[in-house]
Amino acid sequence: MTGCRLINYKHLHYFVSVARAGGVSRAAERLHLTPQTLSGQIAQFEERLGVALFRRVGRRLELTETGKLALSYAEEIFQTGAELEDLLQNGSDGRFITFRVGIADVVPKFIAHRLLAPVLEVPAALRLICQEDRLERLLADLAIHRLDMVLADRPIPPGTEIKGYSHPLGESAVALMAAPALAARLPSGFPACLDGAPLLLPGRDSTLHGTLPRWLERQGLRLRIIGEFDDSALMKAFGEAGAGVFPAPAASVPDVTAHYRVVKLGETEEVRERFFLISAERRLTHPAARAVSENARAGAFGVQPQAG
């Protein structure tokens, strides 16, 4: 009897682990298996499927084109399995399922809120769980399906071993803000008023950490950076207290001025913040993730989309 060849999900799990780790030895250590055992399991999986999923390049294993296709489907299978587990464990009474979002700590809070607000309007009963951390740690959690998606100010960094897909949401010009008392002491005219002004910057994980100072230098302005902050809300709190001028997405200026009682000195289109939805799946299938993407692309938050 020829029968149908059912996928062995243990083998599928081993395959994904090796693909993400880039080699058998590292994956075996994480799985608490010997490399020989794991190699044997992968060989059985390839033999059962009748295709080669990996090819050896030096000391590393690389996915074949078939392997890349298999990985994208495997990740979606495990994503669906995680959603099913949430439904059965947390929403077995039919009231809700969880949607876990990682937010890179450099993403402005008002932008994150605007992007995630549609999640609470999805017809399915969802419980939104937000986790803030550095992008590299969030991507690691995404890879093992502890998160459903990640919001970031950049796509997945080049060279990252973690498999994922960066979906552009949009971008915004950058405004420079200051407490009214500090703004009154600065010279008139933008950006000339920033010459030698105390400046608060996002931390090194933020794209603005480098792009904003370079733009100021191109304007012939003297830099006086007095603070760097990984947490965007803490940076704004220092700005509210009059410690220095700080950047904010132009799209969030009405929220920032109202909440922190600061004023806008000016804005530049030459420095822009971009925002991305990072997922483990090639196609966005989760209704909450699709709601975030569709709402952002509709321009509902003033974050206009750009391809890239």
Secondary structure by P-SEA (a helix, b strand, c coil): ccccccccaaaaaaaaaaaaaccaaaaaaaacccaaaaaaaaaaaaaaaccccccccccbbbbcaaaaaaaaaaaaaaaaaaaaaaaaaccccccbbbbbbbbcccccaaaaaaaaccccccccbbbbbbbbccaaaaaaaaaacccccccccccccccccbbbbbbbcbbbbbbbbbcaaaaaaccccccccccccbbbbcccccccccaaaaaaaaaccccccccccccaaaaaaaaaaccccccccccaaaaaaaacccccccccccbbbbbbbbccccccccaaaaaaaaaaaacccccccccc
